[in-house]
Amino acid sequence: MNLGQWIGLIAIVLSLYILWQIRDVLLLMFAAVVIATTLNRLAKRFQRTGMKRGVAVLIAVGLFFGVIISFFWIVVPPFITQFHELTYRVPKGLQVFNASLDNLKAGVPPQLAPYIPDIDGLIKQAQPLVNKALGNSLAFLSGSLEAVLKILLVLVLTGMFLADPQAYRKLFIRLFPSFYRRRVDGILDKCELSLEGWVSGAAIAMLYVGVTSMVGLLILGIPSALALSVLSGFMNLIPNLGPTISLIPGLAIALLDAPWKAAAVFGLYFLVQQTEGNFITPMIMAHQVSLLPAVTLIAQLFFLTFFGPLGLLLALPLTVVTKIWTQEVLIKDVLDEWGKKSERETEFIIVRDDFSEPSNLKAEKIVSENHPSSEDEPHIDNMHQQDLTDN
């Protein structure tokens, strides 16, 4: 390799290193782009009814914040009440459970008594786990300020992108060579449509989880069924981890009412999540964004491993965008066109060889079925140039 190639290689390596170091910022920017794109598409739908751009954007943003505020208004107050009741009733329930175990030990043969668990021993064994959980909770609280700042950054960036989306779109397109900018503009259009499809699919899955959970919780007679079902629906946006988080308050509230209801709630959540994860979401995503179920799972593991919890939250939209750019740029524009130009040049060389020999005349006859005569050669060049422009 010469000096110029070494310099280019070093520049690429340094660029990748810098991008890796600022990956959290890039993920926050991508989250803002996803939200802004969704709100922009919603505003465009309002504009089709005759609204002005400013009014349509204000309505879209109002709906967005209305959903967020409604979520906290529905979910948080019942959970605060249930949490206070939980801190009072759990120790009392442990005492009742310990007394039941003592009565059980008194009524069984002495040989079986050592195998009956002791609640005091279980508490001592669980003490390290409790301390670890408290430490993680403190760490979580210490990072709350950082999380709030990140959310504010995403909201500010969303507002900036939404105020003038075409300006930022043109700025991004200008990063590419001039002959490829029209192609990039088309790819961005496909990304917008796919992101809109993903949002629609996620909304349908959230609605399914929320409605089925509320129906099941109402049948079981669980308190705060509306808050629990809304939490389950929103947590469904976080693949794999979200349903587990939404299960914890449901089990706790059910345990306050009756112990057997906790097992019923666990069975309900398991059934809902299995139905949604194995049937609803794969079918919706395959229809909306053409993602295979195995691809979505592999993408979640990949982005969780390399980008952490934020990557897991954005795994599906990242997969949608990555899939489109890979299909359009790598496959269509690079791999599908690989060697086609050299094949065309080889065919023309065979045709333009010595026309006096019979073998070459035969080659001319075969190739002429697919190529015009020499008078149309400028037309061929124009078509080839137009093909490069379109691609």
C-alpha positions as CSV (number, residue, x, y, z in Angstrom):
1,M,0.0,0.0,0.0
2,N,1.2,3.5,-0.8
3,L,1.2,6.5,1.5
4,G,-2.2,7.7,0.4
5,Q,-3.8,4.4,1.1
6,W,-2.2,4.2,4.5
7,I,-3.5,7.7,5.3
8,G,-7.0,6.7,4.1
9,L,-7.0,3.5,6.3
10,I,-5.8,5.5,9.3
11,A,-8.6,8.1,8.7
12,I,-11.2,5.3,8.6
13,V,-10.0,3.7,11.7
14,L,-9.9,7.0,13.6
15,S,-13.4,7.8,12.4
16,L,-14.8,4.5,13.6
17,Y,-13.1,5.0,17.0
18,I,-14.6,8.4,17.4
19,L,-18.0,7.2,16.4
20,W,-17.7,4.4,18.9
21,Q,-16.8,6.8,21.7
22,I,-19.8,9.0,21.1
23,R,-22.2,6.1,20.4
24,D,-24.5,7.2,23.3
25,V,-24.9,10.6,21.8
26,L,-25.6,9.1,18.4
27,L,-28.3,6.9,19.9
28,L,-29.9,9.9,21.6
29,M,-29.9,11.7,18.3
30,F,-31.4,8.7,16.6
31,A,-34.2,8.6,19.2
32,A,-34.9,12.2,18.5
33,V,-35.0,11.5,14.8
34,V,-37.5,8.6,15.3
35,I,-39.8,10.8,17.4
36,A,-39.5,13.8,15.1
37,T,-40.2,11.6,12.0
38,T,-43.2,10.0,13.6
39,L,-44.6,13.4,14.6
40,N,-43.8,14.9,11.2
41,R,-45.7,12.1,9.5
42,L,-48.6,12.7,11.8
43,A,-48.5,16.4,11.1
44,K,-48.5,15.7,7.4
45,R,-51.7,13.7,7.8
46,F,-53.3,16.6,9.5
47,Q,-52.1,18.9,6.7
48,R,-54.0,16.8,4.2
49,T,-57.2,17.9,5.8
50,G,-56.3,21.6,5.0
51,M,-54.5,22.6,8.2
52,K,-51.5,24.8,8.1
53,R,-48.1,23.4,8.9
54,G,-47.8,25.2,12.3
55,V,-51.2,24.1,13.5
56,A,-50.7,20.5,12.4
57,V,-47.3,20.3,14.2
58,L,-48.8,21.8,17.4
59,I,-51.6,19.2,17.4
60,A,-49.1,16.4,16.8
61,V,-46.8,17.6,19.6
62,G,-49.9,18.1,21.9
63,L,-51.0,14.5,21.3
64,F,-47.5,13.2,22.0
65,F,-47.3,15.0,25.4
66,G,-50.9,14.2,26.1
67,V,-50.2,10.5,25.9
68,I,-47.1,10.8,28.1
69,I,-48.9,12.9,30.8
70,S,-51.9,10.5,30.7
71,F,-49.6,7.6,31.3
72,F,-48.0,9.1,34.4
73,W,-51.4,10.4,35.6
74,I,-53.0,6.9,35.3
75,V,-50.1,4.8,36.5
76,V,-48.2,6.7,39.2
77,P,-50.9,7.6,41.8
78,P,-52.3,4.0,42.2
79,F,-48.8,2.6,42.5
80,I,-47.8,5.0,45.2
81,T,-50.9,4.0,47.3
82,Q,-50.3,0.3,46.7
83,F,-46.6,0.7,47.6
84,H,-47.4,2.1,51.0
85,E,-49.9,-0.7,51.6
86,L,-47.3,-3.2,50.5
87,T,-44.7,-1.9,53.0
88,Y,-47.3,-2.4,55.7
89,R,-48.8,-5.8,54.7
90,V,-45.7,-7.7,53.5
91,P,-44.1,-7.9,57.0
92,K,-47.5,-8.9,58.5
93,G,-47.9,-11.6,55.8
94,L,-44.5,-12.9,56.6
95,Q,-45.5,-13.3,60.2
96,V,-48.6,-15.2,59.2
97,F,-46.6,-17.4,56.9
98,N,-44.0,-18.2,59.6
99,A,-46.8,-19.2,62.0
100,S,-48.3,-21.5,59.4
101,L,-44.9,-23.1,58.9
102,D,-44.6,-23.7,62.7
103,N,-48.0,-25.3,62.8
104,L,-47.0,-27.5,59.8
105,K,-43.8,-28.6,61.5
106,A,-45.8,-29.6,64.6
107,G,-48.2,-31.8,62.6
108,V,-45.7,-33.7,60.5
109,P,-43.4,-36.6,61.5
110,P,-40.0,-35.6,63.0
111,Q,-38.2,-37.0,60.0
112,L,-39.8,-34.5,57.6
113,A,-39.5,-31.5,59.9
114,P,-36.0,-30.6,58.8
115,Y,-37.1,-30.4,55.2
116,I,-39.7,-27.7,55.9
117,P,-38.2,-24.3,55.2
118,D,-37.7,-21.8,58.0
119,I,-38.7,-18.2,57.2
120,D,-36.0,-16.8,59.4
121,G,-33.4,-18.9,57.5
122,L,-34.8,-17.8,54.2
123,I,-34.6,-14.1,55.2
124,K,-31.0,-14.6,56.3
125,Q,-30.1,-16.3,53.0
126,A,-31.9,-13.5,51.1
127,Q,-30.2,-10.7,53.0
128,P,-27.2,-10.4,50.6
129,L,-29.6,-10.3,47.6
130,V,-31.6,-7.6,49.3
131,N,-28.5,-5.6,50.0
132,K,-27.4,-5.9,46.4
133,A,-30.8,-4.8,45.2
134,L,-30.7,-1.8,47.5
135,G,-27.3,-0.9,46.2
136,N,-28.5,-1.2,42.6
137,S,-31.5,1.0,43.6
138,L,-29.2,3.7,45.0
139,A,-27.1,3.5,41.8
140,F,-30.3,3.9,39.8
141,L,-31.4,6.9,41.8
142,S,-28.0,8.5,41.5
143,G,-28.3,8.1,37.7
144,S,-31.8,9.5,37.6
145,L,-30.5,13.1,37.0
146,E,-28.5,11.9,34.0
147,A,-31.5,10.1,32.6
148,V,-33.6,13.3,33.0
149,L,-31.0,15.3,31.2
150,K,-30.9,12.8,28.4
151,I,-34.7,12.9,28.1
152,L,-34.6,16.7,27.9
153,L,-31.9,16.5,25.3
154,V,-34.0,14.1,23.2
155,L,-37.0,16.4,23.5
156,V,-35.0,19.5,22.5
157,L,-33.5,17.8,19.5
158,T,-36.9,16.5,18.5
159,G,-38.3,20.0,18.6
160,M,-35.4,21.3,16.5
161,F,-35.8,18.6,13.9
162,L,-39.6,19.0,13.8
163,A,-39.4,22.8,13.3
164,D,-37.6,22.5,10.0
165,P,-37.1,18.9,9.0
166,Q,-36.2,19.6,5.4
167,A,-33.2,21.7,6.4
168,Y,-31.6,18.9,8.4
169,R,-32.5,16.4,5.7
170,K,-30.7,18.5,3.0
171,L,-27.7,18.9,5.3
172,F,-27.5,15.1,5.7
173,I,-27.9,14.5,2.0
174,R,-25.1,16.9,1.2
175,L,-22.7,14.6,3.0
176,F,-22.8,12.3,0.0
177,P,-21.3,12.8,-3.5
178,S,-23.5,14.9,-5.9
179,F,-24.2,12.0,-8.2
180,Y,-25.6,9.9,-5.3
181,R,-27.7,12.6,-3.5
182,R,-31.0,11.8,-5.4
183,R,-30.6,8.2,-4.5
184,V,-30.0,9.0,-0.8
185,D,-33.2,11.2,-0.8
186,G,-35.2,8.1,-2.0
187,I,-33.6,5.9,0.6
188,L,-34.6,8.4,3.3
189,D,-38.2,8.3,2.0
190,K,-38.2,4.6,2.4
191,C,-36.8,4.9,6.0
192,E,-39.6,7.3,6.9
193,L,-42.3,4.9,5.6
194,S,-40.7,2.0,7.4
195,L,-40.4,3.9,10.7
196,E,-44.1,4.9,10.4
197,G,-44.9,1.2,9.8
198,W,-42.9,0.2,12.9
199,V,-44.7,2.8,15.0
200,S,-48.0,1.5,13.8
201,G,-47.1,-2.1,14.5
202,A,-45.7,-1.2,18.0
203,A,-48.9,0.7,18.8
204,I,-51.1,-2.3,17.8
205,A,-49.0,-4.6,19.9
206,M,-49.2,-2.2,22.9
207,L,-53.0,-2.0,22.5
208,Y,-53.3,-5.8,22.4
209,V,-51.2,-6.2,25.5
210,G,-53.0,-3.4,27.4
211,V,-56.5,-4.6,26.5
212,T,-56.0,-8.3,27.1
213,S,-54.1,-7.6,30.4
214,M,-56.9,-5.3,31.6
215,V,-59.6,-7.9,30.8
216,G,-57.7,-10.6,32.6
217,L,-57.0,-8.5,35.6
218,L,-60.6,-7.4,35.9
219,I,-61.8,-11.0,35.7
220,L,-59.4,-11.9,38.5
221,G,-60.5,-8.9,40.5
222,I,-57.0,-7.3,40.9
223,P,-57.0,-3.7,42.2
224,S,-55.6,-1.0,40.0
225,A,-56.3,-3.1,36.9
226,L,-56.3,0.0,34.6
227,A,-52.9,1.2,35.8
228,L,-51.3,-2.2,35.6
229,S,-52.6,-2.8,32.0
230,V,-51.4,0.7,30.9
231,L,-48.0,0.0,32.3
232,S,-47.9,-3.4,30.6
233,G,-48.8,-1.8,27.3
234,F,-46.1,0.8,27.5
235,M,-43.4,-1.6,28.8
236,N,-44.1,-3.7,25.8
237,L,-42.0,-1.1,23.8
238,I,-38.9,-2.5,25.6
239,P,-38.4,-6.0,24.1
240,N,-38.0,-8.9,26.6
241,L,-37.1,-6.7,29.6
242,G,-40.2,-4.6,29.6
243,P,-42.8,-7.4,30.2
244,T,-40.7,-8.6,33.2
245,I,-40.7,-5.1,34.7
246,S,-44.4,-4.8,34.3
247,L,-44.9,-8.2,35.9
248,I,-43.4,-7.1,39.3
249,P,-46.0,-4.6,40.4
250,G,-48.8,-6.8,39.2
251,L,-47.5,-9.7,41.4
252,A,-47.1,-7.4,44.3
253,I,-50.6,-5.9,44.2
254,A,-52.1,-9.4,43.6
255,L,-50.2,-10.7,46.6
256,L,-51.8,-8.0,48.8
257,D,-55.3,-9.2,47.8
258,A,-54.8,-12.9,47.9
259,P,-51.7,-15.2,47.5
260,W,-53.4,-17.4,44.9
261,K,-54.1,-14.4,42.7
262,A,-50.3,-13.8,42.4
263,A,-50.0,-17.1,40.6
264,A,-53.0,-16.3,38.5
265,V,-51.5,-12.9,37.5
266,F,-48.2,-14.6,36.6
267,G,-50.1,-17.1,34.4
268,L,-52.1,-14.3,32.8
269,Y,-49.0,-12.2,32.0
270,F,-47.1,-15.3,30.7
271,L,-50.0,-16.2,28.3
272,V,-50.4,-12.6,27.1
273,Q,-46.7,-12.1,26.4
274,Q,-46.3,-15.5,24.8
275,T,-49.2,-14.8,22.4
276,E,-47.9,-11.3,21.7
277,G,-44.3,-12.3,21.3
278,N,-44.8,-15.4,19.2
279,F,-47.8,-14.5,17.1
280,I,-49.0,-10.8,17.2
281,T,-45.7,-8.9,16.9
282,P,-44.0,-11.2,14.4
283,M,-47.1,-11.0,12.1
284,I,-47.5,-7.3,12.5
285,M,-43.8,-6.5,12.0
286,A,-43.5,-8.8,9.0
287,H,-46.5,-7.0,7.4
288,Q,-45.5,-3.5,8.4
289,V,-41.7,-3.5,8.0
290,S,-40.9,-6.9,6.5
291,L,-38.7,-8.1,9.4
292,L,-38.3,-11.8,10.0
293,P,-38.9,-12.8,13.7
294,A,-35.4,-14.3,14.0
295,V,-33.9,-11.1,12.7
296,T,-35.7,-9.0,15.3
297,L,-34.5,-11.3,18.1
298,I,-30.9,-11.3,16.8
299,A,-31.0,-7.5,16.5
300,Q,-32.2,-7.1,20.1
301,L,-29.3,-9.2,21.4
302,F,-26.8,-7.4,19.2
303,F,-27.8,-3.9,20.1
304,L,-28.2,-4.8,23.8
305,T,-24.6,-6.3,23.8
306,F,-22.9,-3.3,22.1
307,F,-25.1,-0.3,23.1
308,G,-26.7,-1.3,26.5
309,P,-30.3,-0.7,27.6
310,L,-30.7,2.3,25.3
311,G,-29.7,0.1,22.3
312,L,-32.3,-2.5,23.5
313,L,-35.0,0.2,23.6
314,L,-34.1,1.4,20.0
315,A,-33.3,-2.1,18.7
316,L,-36.3,-2.4,16.4
317,P,-36.2,1.0,14.7
318,L,-32.4,0.7,14.4
319,T,-33.0,-2.7,12.7
320,V,-35.5,-1.2,10.3
321,V,-33.2,1.6,9.2
322,T,-30.1,-0.7,9.0
323,K,-32.1,-3.2,6.9
324,I,-33.1,-0.5,4.4
325,W,-29.7,1.0,4.0
326,T,-28.1,-2.5,3.7
327,Q,-30.7,-3.5,1.1
328,E,-30.6,-0.3,-1.0
329,V,-26.8,0.6,-0.8
330,L,-24.9,-2.6,-0.2
331,I,-27.1,-5.1,-2.1
332,K,-28.7,-3.1,-4.9
333,D,-26.1,-0.5,-5.6
334,V,-22.9,-2.5,-4.9
335,L,-23.4,-6.3,-5.0
336,D,-26.1,-6.4,-7.7
337,E,-24.0,-4.1,-10.0
338,W,-20.7,-5.9,-9.3
339,G,-19.2,-6.9,-12.6
340,K,-22.0,-5.7,-14.8
341,K,-20.0,-2.9,-16.3
342,S,-17.1,-5.1,-17.2
343,E,-19.4,-7.6,-18.8
344,R,-21.0,-4.9,-21.0
345,E,-17.5,-3.7,-22.0
346,T,-16.4,-7.2,-22.9
347,E,-19.5,-7.7,-25.1
348,F,-18.8,-4.5,-27.0
349,I,-15.2,-5.5,-27.5
350,I,-16.3,-8.7,-29.1
351,V,-18.7,-6.9,-31.4
352,R,-16.2,-4.2,-32.5
353,D,-13.5,-6.7,-33.4
354,D,-12.7,-7.5,-37.0
355,F,-16.0,-7.7,-38.9
356,S,-14.4,-9.5,-41.8
357,E,-14.0,-12.9,-40.1
358,P,-17.0,-15.2,-40.0
359,S,-16.5,-16.0,-36.3
360,N,-16.7,-12.4,-35.5
361,L,-19.8,-11.9,-37.7
362,K,-21.4,-14.7,-35.8
363,A,-20.5,-12.9,-32.5
364,E,-22.0,-9.7,-34.0
365,K,-25.2,-11.5,-34.8
366,I,-25.6,-13.1,-31.3
367,V,-24.8,-9.9,-29.4
368,S,-26.8,-7.6,-31.7
369,E,-30.0,-9.2,-30.4
370,N,-29.3,-7.5,-27.1
371,H,-27.5,-4.3,-28.3
372,P,-28.4,-1.8,-31.0
373,S,-26.3,-1.1,-34.1
374,S,-23.3,1.3,-34.3
375,E,-25.6,4.3,-35.3
376,D,-27.3,4.0,-31.9
377,E,-24.0,4.0,-29.9
378,P,-24.5,7.5,-28.5
379,H,-28.0,6.5,-27.4
380,I,-26.4,3.6,-25.5
381,D,-24.0,5.9,-23.7
382,N,-26.9,8.2,-22.8
383,M,-28.9,5.3,-21.4
384,H,-25.9,4.1,-19.4
385,Q,-25.4,7.6,-18.0
386,Q,-29.1,7.9,-17.1
387,D,-28.9,4.5,-15.4
388,L,-25.9,5.7,-13.3
389,T,-27.8,8.8,-12.4
390,D,-30.9,6.9,-11.4
391,N,-28.9,4.6,-9.2
